[in-house]
């Protein structure tokens, strides 16, 4: 038996009829490129001008550091000195690594410009990524003129406002729902007041802390809510895949920052000073690099990689790592106490036993977690895989062509859920008459005549 053709139609359109056209042509294209080049030159020029001060910043020690700072605190410098790493060794390494992180943002922005400079949404995204990425290296510049102060105000505006505004438009280039355009304009107006009129009552940095927190929280909720609404009601298949990529990267970055805050501020765990410094740099600088990479993939890939596979593997192996780490630590501590009282052995025996136990648990626990996550988060794919697995077993045993045909059509309907299915069988070459194709329709549908 051979299946010559299976035809199906679905109600999903690849491009919605109201999708905005974001391509630029003619004089608008030239103008947009010139503006982009001028703004990028401005941002990168001030960034390069700040590097000498940043080098001196790394060679000094300060007790007041922001979470993302590469500058050492006195305790961190003393801990490094204790293990034989001087400030003269640390500073060049920190400079190279922080510049490398900035370059990821910048390179992704330039690649987007190089590949999609005829699309104003891509131009907007590439500039926002380059401007935001330079925030990784932040050192105060001391302007000596009014023009210098004005330039720094524009630099701070470009580093913060465009990327926030971009998420109101992502991925289609229009505001969804429509009223979010007015909220986005309000956000930009408040940003202008904050950076250009610092003594204005509209500068949100001067607001009382509860009001400031509520304003930031409302902005995050509106952006997230609008993206959920867009995803469920408006986005087509490609736009949903783009959204999943970017949301996945942002979620990983936010979870890493939240984990750092929970460990340091809520649980009040006193980590070793070097580990504490390392976690700061990873959670506030390194992990967010996933965001420009995900945006670059979403914009540049016409056929996106399957993000569901990555999310699935992240859930499985992330949960597996947490569980096995907890089991390993518990076994080591428990066995040390037990063996110390029985055979008076040191910790090496408990470590060996715990390692063997983790090796034995790895595969069974991974398979169990995979099944649980598939059933909970990927129910339709999990059910489809089970149906196909059962049909494969039937295929090896069934000899009745009529029964096999009915089961095949049932499997296609249940897994792919098409509006209409037709199955043609190629007759033997010596048979001149053709069979009428078998057809199946979902319940409630009418076969075309």
C-alpha positions as CSV (number, residue, x, y, z in Angstrom):
1,X,0.0,0.0,0.0
2,X,1.3,3.5,-0.8
3,X,-0.3,6.8,0.1
4,X,-0.1,9.0,-3.0
5,X,-1.6,12.2,-1.6
6,X,-3.0,13.6,1.7
7,X,-4.7,17.0,1.4
8,X,-5.7,19.1,4.3
9,X,-6.8,22.7,4.8
10,X,-6.7,24.6,8.0
11,X,-8.1,27.9,9.2
12,X,-4.8,29.5,10.1
13,X,-3.5,32.2,7.8
14,X,0.3,32.7,7.6
15,X,-0.2,36.5,7.3
16,X,-3.1,38.4,8.7
17,X,-4.8,40.8,6.2
18,X,-4.2,43.8,8.4
19,X,-0.5,43.2,8.9
20,X,1.4,46.5,8.7
21,X,3.9,46.9,5.9
22,X,7.1,48.0,7.6
23,X,9.4,48.2,4.5
24,X,10.9,51.5,3.5
25,X,11.5,52.7,-0.1
26,X,13.1,55.6,-1.9
27,X,13.9,58.8,0.0
28,X,12.4,57.4,3.3
29,X,14.9,54.5,3.2
30,X,17.9,56.8,2.6
31,X,16.7,59.2,5.4
32,X,16.1,56.3,7.9
33,X,19.6,54.9,7.2
34,X,21.3,58.3,7.6
35,X,19.5,59.0,10.9
36,X,20.4,55.5,12.1
37,X,24.1,56.0,11.3
38,X,24.1,59.4,12.9
39,X,22.5,58.2,16.2
40,X,24.7,55.1,16.4
41,X,27.8,57.2,15.8
42,X,26.7,59.5,18.6
43,X,26.1,56.7,21.1
44,X,29.2,54.8,20.3
45,X,31.3,57.9,20.2
46,X,30.3,58.8,23.8
47,X,30.8,55.2,24.8
48,X,34.4,55.2,23.4
49,X,35.0,58.5,25.1
50,X,34.1,57.0,28.4
51,X,36.5,54.1,28.2
52,X,39.6,55.8,29.6
53,X,37.6,56.8,32.7
54,X,36.2,53.3,32.9
55,X,39.7,51.9,33.0
56,X,40.5,54.1,36.0
57,X,37.2,53.1,37.5
58,X,38.3,49.4,37.5
59,X,41.6,50.2,39.1
60,X,40.0,51.8,42.1
61,X,38.0,50.2,45.0
62,X,34.7,51.5,46.2
63,X,32.3,50.5,49.0
64,X,29.2,51.8,47.1
65,X,28.6,49.7,44.0
66,X,25.5,49.1,41.8
67,X,24.7,45.4,41.4
68,X,26.0,45.3,37.8
69,X,29.3,47.0,38.6
70,X,32.6,45.4,37.6
71,X,34.4,47.6,40.1
72,X,35.6,45.8,43.2
73,X,34.5,46.5,46.8
74,X,37.1,46.5,49.5
75,X,36.1,43.0,50.7
76,X,36.2,41.7,47.1
77,X,39.7,43.2,46.5
78,X,40.9,41.7,49.7
79,X,39.5,38.3,48.9
80,X,41.2,38.3,45.5
81,X,44.5,39.4,47.0
82,X,44.2,36.5,49.4
83,X,44.1,34.0,46.5
84,X,47.0,35.8,44.7
85,X,45.0,38.0,42.2
86,X,46.0,41.6,42.4
87,X,43.9,44.5,41.2
88,X,46.4,44.9,38.3
89,X,45.5,41.4,37.1
90,X,41.7,41.7,37.7
91,X,41.2,45.1,36.0
92,X,42.3,44.0,32.5
93,X,40.3,40.9,32.7
94,X,37.2,42.8,33.8
95,X,37.7,45.3,31.0
96,X,38.0,42.7,28.3
97,X,35.0,40.7,29.6
98,X,32.7,43.7,30.0
99,X,33.7,45.0,26.5
100,X,32.9,41.5,25.1
101,X,29.4,41.7,26.6
102,X,28.9,45.1,25.1
103,X,30.1,43.8,21.7
104,X,27.4,41.1,21.7
105,X,24.7,43.8,21.8
106,X,26.5,46.0,19.3
107,X,27.3,43.2,16.8
108,X,23.7,41.9,16.9
109,X,22.5,45.4,16.2
110,X,24.8,45.9,13.3
111,X,23.9,42.5,11.8
112,X,20.2,43.4,11.9
113,X,21.0,46.7,10.2
114,X,23.1,45.0,7.6
115,X,20.5,42.4,6.8
116,X,17.2,44.4,7.3
117,X,18.0,48.1,7.0
118,X,15.0,48.5,4.6
119,X,12.7,47.7,7.5
120,X,12.0,50.5,10.0
121,X,11.1,48.0,12.8
122,X,14.5,46.3,12.3
123,X,16.3,49.7,12.3
124,X,14.5,50.6,15.5
125,X,15.4,47.3,17.1
126,X,19.1,47.4,16.1
127,X,19.6,51.0,17.4
128,X,17.8,50.2,20.7
129,X,20.0,47.1,21.2
130,X,23.2,49.0,20.5
131,X,22.2,51.9,22.8
132,X,21.1,49.7,25.6
133,X,24.1,47.4,25.3
134,X,26.5,50.3,26.1
135,X,24.9,50.5,29.5
136,X,26.9,47.5,30.6
137,X,29.9,49.8,30.8
138,X,28.8,52.8,32.8
139,X,31.1,55.4,34.3
140,X,30.0,59.0,35.0
141,X,31.3,61.5,32.5
142,X,31.9,65.0,33.8
143,X,30.6,67.5,31.2
144,X,32.5,70.8,31.2
145,X,30.1,72.7,29.0
146,X,26.3,73.0,28.5
147,X,26.6,71.1,25.2
148,X,28.4,68.3,26.9
149,X,25.6,68.0,29.5
150,X,23.0,68.1,26.8
151,X,24.8,65.3,24.9
152,X,24.9,63.1,28.0
153,X,21.2,63.7,28.6
154,X,20.5,62.5,25.1
155,X,22.8,59.5,25.7
156,X,20.8,58.4,28.8
157,X,17.5,58.9,26.9
158,X,18.7,56.7,24.0
159,X,20.0,54.0,26.4
160,X,16.7,53.6,28.1
161,X,13.6,54.8,26.2
162,X,13.9,53.1,22.7
163,X,14.1,49.5,23.9
164,X,11.1,50.0,26.2
165,X,9.1,51.7,23.4
166,X,10.1,48.8,21.0
167,X,8.3,46.2,23.1
168,X,5.0,48.1,22.6
169,X,5.4,47.5,18.8
170,X,7.0,44.1,18.7
171,X,6.8,42.1,16.5
172,X,4.4,43.5,13.9
173,X,5.2,47.2,14.2
174,X,1.8,48.4,15.4
175,X,0.2,49.1,18.8
176,X,-2.0,46.3,20.0
177,X,-4.4,47.1,21.6
178,X,-4.7,50.5,19.9
179,X,-4.9,52.4,23.2
180,X,-1.3,51.4,24.2
181,X,0.0,54.0,21.8
182,X,-1.1,56.7,24.2
183,X,0.5,54.9,27.1
184,X,3.7,54.5,25.1
185,X,3.6,58.3,24.4
186,X,3.2,59.0,28.1
187,X,6.2,56.8,28.9
188,X,8.3,58.7,26.4
189,X,7.1,62.0,27.8
190,X,8.1,61.0,31.3
191,X,11.4,59.8,30.1
192,X,12.0,63.2,28.5
193,X,11.1,64.9,31.7
194,X,13.4,62.7,33.7
195,X,16.5,63.1,31.5
196,X,16.1,66.6,30.2
197,X,14.3,68.4,33.1
198,X,15.6,66.6,36.2
199,X,14.0,69.2,38.5
200,X,10.5,68.9,37.0
201,X,7.7,67.3,39.0
202,X,7.3,64.9,36.1
203,X,10.7,63.4,36.8
204,X,9.7,59.9,38.1
205,X,13.1,59.6,39.9
206,X,11.9,62.3,42.3
207,X,8.6,60.7,43.1
208,X,8.0,59.0,46.4
209,X,9.3,55.4,46.3
210,X,5.9,53.7,46.5
211,X,4.6,55.9,43.5
212,X,7.8,55.3,41.6
213,X,7.5,51.5,42.1
214,X,3.8,51.5,41.1
215,X,4.6,53.4,37.9
216,X,7.3,51.0,36.9
217,X,5.1,48.0,37.8
218,X,2.2,49.3,35.8
219,X,4.5,49.8,32.7
220,X,5.7,46.2,33.0
221,X,2.2,44.9,33.4
222,X,0.9,46.8,30.4
223,X,3.7,45.7,28.2
224,X,3.3,42.1,29.2
225,X,-0.5,42.3,29.0
226,X,-0.4,43.8,25.6
227,X,1.9,41.1,24.4
228,X,-0.3,38.4,25.7
229,X,-3.3,40.0,24.0
230,X,-1.4,40.4,20.8
231,X,-0.2,36.8,20.9
232,X,-3.6,35.3,21.5
233,X,-5.8,37.5,19.4
234,X,-3.8,39.1,16.6
235,X,-0.4,37.5,15.9
236,X,0.0,35.0,13.1
237,X,2.1,31.8,13.3
238,X,5.5,33.5,12.5
239,X,4.8,36.4,14.9
240,X,3.9,34.0,17.7
241,X,7.2,32.1,17.1
242,X,9.1,35.5,17.3
243,X,7.3,36.3,20.5
244,X,8.2,33.0,22.1
245,X,11.9,33.5,21.4
246,X,12.0,36.9,22.9
247,X,9.8,36.1,25.9
248,X,11.9,33.0,26.7
249,X,15.1,35.1,26.8
250,X,13.6,37.8,28.9
251,X,12.1,35.3,31.3
252,X,15.5,33.6,31.8
253,X,17.1,37.1,32.5
254,X,14.3,38.1,34.9
255,X,14.5,34.7,36.7
256,X,18.2,35.0,37.2
257,X,17.9,38.5,38.6
258,X,15.0,37.4,40.8
259,X,17.0,34.5,42.1
260,X,19.9,36.8,43.0
261,X,17.5,39.1,44.8
262,X,15.9,36.2,46.7
263,X,19.2,34.8,47.8
264,X,20.8,38.1,48.8
265,X,17.9,40.2,50.1
266,X,15.1,37.9,51.1
267,X,16.9,34.7,52.4
268,X,19.8,36.8,53.7
269,X,22.3,34.0,52.7
270,X,25.9,35.1,53.4
271,X,27.7,33.8,50.3
272,X,31.5,33.9,50.0
273,X,32.4,37.4,48.8
274,X,33.9,36.2,45.5
275,X,30.9,34.0,44.7
276,X,28.7,36.9,45.6
277,X,30.6,39.2,43.1
278,X,30.5,36.5,40.5
279,X,26.7,36.0,40.8
280,X,26.2,39.8,40.5
281,X,28.1,39.9,37.2
282,X,26.5,36.8,35.8
283,X,22.9,37.7,36.6
284,X,23.1,41.4,35.8
285,X,25.4,41.4,32.8
286,X,26.0,37.9,31.2
287,X,22.5,36.4,31.3
288,X,20.8,39.4,29.7
289,X,22.9,38.8,26.6
290,X,20.3,36.3,25.7
291,X,17.9,39.1,24.9
292,X,19.7,40.6,21.9
293,X,20.4,37.2,20.6
294,X,16.7,36.2,20.8
295,X,15.7,39.5,19.1
296,X,18.2,38.9,16.4
297,X,16.9,35.4,15.7
298,X,13.3,36.6,15.8
299,X,14.1,39.3,13.2
300,X,16.6,37.6,10.9
301,X,15.3,34.1,10.7
302,X,12.5,33.7,8.1
303,X,12.0,30.1,9.3
304,X,12.6,30.2,13.0
305,X,14.3,27.5,15.0
306,X,11.8,25.5,17.1
307,X,11.8,27.4,20.4
308,X,9.5,24.8,22.0
309,X,12.3,22.2,21.9
310,X,14.6,24.7,23.7
311,X,12.0,25.6,26.3
312,X,11.2,21.9,26.9
313,X,14.8,21.0,27.4
314,X,15.4,24.0,29.6
315,X,12.5,22.9,31.9
316,X,13.6,19.3,32.0
317,X,17.3,19.9,32.6
318,X,16.8,22.9,34.8
319,X,14.5,21.0,37.1
320,X,16.7,18.0,37.0
321,X,19.8,20.0,38.0
322,X,18.0,21.6,41.0
323,X,16.6,18.2,42.2
324,X,19.9,16.4,41.8
325,X,21.9,19.2,43.4
326,X,19.6,19.0,46.4
327,X,19.8,15.2,46.6
328,X,23.6,15.3,46.3
329,X,24.1,17.9,49.0
330,X,21.6,16.1,51.3
331,X,23.3,12.7,50.7
332,X,26.8,14.1,51.3
333,X,25.8,15.8,54.6
334,X,23.7,12.8,55.8
335,X,26.2,10.2,54.9
336,X,29.0,12.1,56.6
337,X,27.2,12.1,59.9
338,X,26.2,8.5,59.5
339,X,29.6,7.2,58.5
340,X,31.4,9.3,61.1
341,X,29.5,7.5,63.8
342,X,29.9,4.0,62.3
343,X,33.2,3.6,60.5
344,X,35.0,6.8,61.4
345,X,35.6,7.6,57.7
346,X,36.2,11.0,56.2
347,X,34.0,12.8,53.7
348,X,35.6,11.0,50.6
349,X,33.4,7.9,51.1
350,X,30.2,9.9,51.4
351,X,31.1,11.9,48.2
352,X,31.8,8.7,46.3
353,X,28.5,7.1,47.4
354,X,26.6,10.3,46.6
355,X,28.1,10.5,43.2
356,X,27.2,6.9,42.4
357,X,23.6,7.5,43.6
358,X,23.3,10.6,41.4
359,X,24.6,8.7,38.4
360,X,22.0,6.0,39.0
361,X,19.2,8.5,39.4
362,X,20.0,10.7,36.4
363,X,18.3,8.7,33.6
364,X,15.2,7.5,35.4
365,X,14.6,10.9,36.9
366,X,15.1,12.6,33.5
367,X,12.6,10.3,31.8
368,X,10.1,10.9,34.5
369,X,10.5,14.7,34.4
370,X,10.2,14.6,30.6
371,X,6.9,12.8,30.8
372,X,5.5,15.1,33.5
373,X,6.5,18.3,31.6
374,X,5.2,16.9,28.3
375,X,1.9,16.0,29.9
376,X,1.6,19.3,31.8
377,X,2.9,21.9,29.2
378,X,2.8,20.1,25.9
379,X,-0.4,18.0,26.2
380,X,-1.4,18.1,22.5
381,X,2.1,17.0,21.3
382,X,2.3,14.4,24.1
383,X,-1.1,12.9,23.1
384,X,-0.2,13.0,19.4
385,X,3.1,11.1,20.1
386,X,1.2,8.5,22.1
387,X,-1.4,8.1,19.3
388,X,1.3,7.7,16.6
389,X,3.2,5.2,18.9
390,X,0.0,3.1,19.2
391,X,-0.6,3.3,15.5
392,X,2.9,2.1,14.8
393,X,2.3,-1.0,17.0
394,X,-1.0,-1.6,15.1
395,X,0.7,-1.2,11.7
396,X,3.1,-4.1,12.5
397,X,0.1,-6.4,13.2
398,X,-2.8,-5.3,11.1
399,X,-3.4,-7.1,7.8
400,X,-6.9,-5.9,6.9
401,X,-6.5,-3.1,4.4
402,X,-9.9,-1.6,5.3
403,X,-9.2,-1.5,9.0
404,X,-5.8,-0.1,8.4
405,X,-7.2,2.7,6.2
406,X,-9.8,3.7,8.9
407,X,-7.1,3.8,11.6
408,X,-4.8,5.8,9.4
409,X,-7.5,8.4,8.8
410,X,-8.4,8.5,12.5
411,X,-4.7,9.1,13.4
412,X,-4.3,11.9,10.9
413,X,-7.5,13.6,12.1
414,X,-6.7,13.3,15.8
415,X,-3.1,14.4,15.6
416,X,-3.2,17.1,12.8
417,X,-6.9,18.0,13.2
418,X,-7.3,19.0,9.5
419,X,-10.7,20.3,8.1
420,X,-10.7,17.5,5.5
421,X,-8.6,14.4,4.7
422,X,-8.5,12.3,1.5
423,X,-6.5,9.2,0.9
424,X,-5.6,7.8,-2.5
425,X,-4.1,4.3,-3.1
426,X,-2.2,3.7,-6.2
427,X,-3.6,0.6,-7.9
428,X,-1.4,-2.2,-9.3
429,X,-0.1,-1.5,-12.7
430,X,-2.2,-4.3,-14.3
431,X,-5.4,-2.8,-12.9
432,X,-6.7,0.0,-15.2
433,X,-9.6,1.2,-13.1
434,X,-8.9,3.6,-10.2
435,X,-10.5,3.3,-6.8
436,X,-12.6,6.1,-5.4
437,X,-10.5,7.9,-2.7
438,X,-11.3,7.3,0.9
439,X,-12.3,10.5,2.6
440,X,-12.9,11.6,6.1
441,X,-14.3,14.8,7.6
442,X,-14.3,16.0,11.1
443,X,-17.7,15.8,12.9
444,X,-20.0,18.7,11.9
445,X,-18.2,19.4,8.6
446,X,-19.7,18.9,5.2
447,X,-17.8,17.2,2.4
448,X,-17.3,19.4,-0.7
449,X,-19.2,18.2,-3.8
